[in-house]
Amino acid sequence: MKRIILILTAMMGCVILNSSFTAIPNTIHKTTKTKFATVNVTATNSTSDGVYVRLENNTSGGAYVFFIQPNSPSGTVIGQIPENGDIYTVKLTSTGGAHDMWVYWEHQTHVTGLSVSGMAIGCSSCARINIFN
């Protein structure tokens, strides 16, 4: 009986020693990126000319550049921007002739380019561009 108690005591001692010297696993650091909601920039281009789009963010200073393919159907997604109230300067440039160009509420007829400042287009109903005629 003494022998069994001695063996069990020795085994418990080993277990206690092993548990006290067990390496603590490295802490896993997770980097969490904040994901901002985005808005699709949509366009319609019923002409045979492509149109370059430059959206300059007046708030942060960044810029987005997109291209509207000729004969793009209504609602074609040309890119994405953050969904926010930042103010943009929108510049459209035709690769060919003059056309009617619309951005949100601004429009001009028979022009090869359009530049509009002060537009808050970071909403799905705002970020729409139409090129026709």
Secondary structure as a PSIPRED ss2 file (coil, helix, strand):
# PSIPRED VFORMAT (PSIPRED V4.0)

   1 M C   1.000  0.000  0.000
   2 K H   0.000  1.000  0.000
   3 R H   0.000  1.000  0.000
   4 I H   0.000  1.000  0.000
   5 I H   0.000  1.000  0.000
   6 L H   0.000  1.000  0.000
   7 I H   0.000  1.000  0.000
   8 L H   0.000  1.000  0.000
   9 T H   0.000  1.000  0.000
  10 A H   0.000  1.000  0.000
  11 M H   0.000  1.000  0.000
  12 M H   0.000  1.000  0.000
  13 G H   0.000  1.000  0.000
  14 C H   0.000  1.000  0.000
  15 V H   0.000  1.000  0.000
  16 I H   0.000  1.000  0.000
  17 L H   0.000  1.000  0.000
  18 N H   0.000  1.000  0.000
  19 S H   0.000  1.000  0.000
  20 S H   0.000  1.000  0.000
  21 F C   1.000  0.000  0.000
  22 T C   1.000  0.000  0.000
  23 A C   1.000  0.000  0.000
  24 I C   1.000  0.000  0.000
  25 P C   1.000  0.000  0.000
  26 N C   1.000  0.000  0.000
  27 T C   1.000  0.000  0.000
  28 I C   1.000  0.000  0.000
  29 H C   1.000  0.000  0.000
  30 K C   1.000  0.000  0.000
  31 T C   1.000  0.000  0.000
  32 T C   1.000  0.000  0.000
  33 K C   1.000  0.000  0.000
  34 T C   1.000  0.000  0.000
  35 K C   1.000  0.000  0.000
  36 F C   1.000  0.000  0.000
  37 A C   1.000  0.000  0.000
  38 T E   0.000  0.000  1.000
  39 V E   0.000  0.000  1.000
  40 N E   0.000  0.000  1.000
  41 V E   0.000  0.000  1.000
  42 T E   0.000  0.000  1.000
  43 A E   0.000  0.000  1.000
  44 T E   0.000  0.000  1.000
  45 N E   0.000  0.000  1.000
  46 S C   1.000  0.000  0.000
  47 T C   1.000  0.000  0.000
  48 S C   1.000  0.000  0.000
  49 D C   1.000  0.000  0.000
  50 G C   1.000  0.000  0.000
  51 V E   0.000  0.000  1.000
  52 Y E   0.000  0.000  1.000
  53 V E   0.000  0.000  1.000
  54 R E   0.000  0.000  1.000
  55 L E   0.000  0.000  1.000
  56 E E   0.000  0.000  1.000
  57 N E   0.000  0.000  1.000
  58 N C   1.000  0.000  0.000
  59 T C   1.000  0.000  0.000
  60 S C   1.000  0.000  0.000
  61 G C   1.000  0.000  0.000
  62 G C   1.000  0.000  0.000
  63 A E   0.000  0.000  1.000
  64 Y E   0.000  0.000  1.000
  65 V E   0.000  0.000  1.000
  66 F E   0.000  0.000  1.000
  67 F E   0.000  0.000  1.000
  68 I E   0.000  0.000  1.000
  69 Q C   1.000  0.000  0.000
  70 P C   1.000  0.000  0.000
  71 N C   1.000  0.000  0.000
  72 S E   0.000  0.000  1.000
  73 P E   0.000  0.000  1.000
  74 S E   0.000  0.000  1.000
  75 G E   0.000  0.000  1.000
  76 T E   0.000  0.000  1.000
  77 V E   0.000  0.000  1.000
  78 I E   0.000  0.000  1.000
  79 G E   0.000  0.000  1.000
  80 Q E   0.000  0.000  1.000
  81 I E   0.000  0.000  1.000
  82 P E   0.000  0.000  1.000
  83 E C   1.000  0.000  0.000
  84 N C   1.000  0.000  0.000
  85 G C   1.000  0.000  0.000
  86 D C   1.000  0.000  0.000
  87 I C   1.000  0.000  0.000
  88 Y E   0.000  0.000  1.000
  89 T E   0.000  0.000  1.000
  90 V E   0.000  0.000  1.000
  91 K E   0.000  0.000  1.000
  92 L E   0.000  0.000  1.000
  93 T E   0.000  0.000  1.000
  94 S E   0.000  0.000  1.000
  95 T C   1.000  0.000  0.000
  96 G C   1.000  0.000  0.000
  97 G C   1.000  0.000  0.000
  98 A C   1.000  0.000  0.000
  99 H E   0.000  0.000  1.000
 100 D E   0.000  0.000  1.000
 101 M E   0.000  0.000  1.000
 102 W E   0.000  0.000  1.000
 103 V E   0.000  0.000  1.000
 104 Y C   1.000  0.000  0.000
 105 W C   1.000  0.000  0.000
 106 E E   0.000  0.000  1.000
 107 H E   0.000  0.000  1.000
 108 Q E   0.000  0.000  1.000
 109 T E   0.000  0.000  1.000
 110 H E   0.000  0.000  1.000
 111 V E   0.000  0.000  1.000
 112 T C   1.000  0.000  0.000
 113 G E   0.000  0.000  1.000
 114 L E   0.000  0.000  1.000
 115 S E   0.000  0.000  1.000
 116 V E   0.000  0.000  1.000
 117 S E   0.000  0.000  1.000
 118 G E   0.000  0.000  1.000
 119 M E   0.000  0.000  1.000
 120 A C   1.000  0.000  0.000
 121 I C   1.000  0.000  0.000
 122 G C   1.000  0.000  0.000
 123 C C   1.000  0.000  0.000
 124 S C   1.000  0.000  0.000
 125 S C   1.000  0.000  0.000
 126 C C   1.000  0.000  0.000
 127 A C   1.000  0.000  0.000
 128 R E   0.000  0.000  1.000
 129 I E   0.000  0.000  1.000
 130 N E   0.000  0.000  1.000
 131 I E   0.000  0.000  1.000
 132 F E   0.000  0.000  1.000
 133 N C   1.000  0.000  0.000
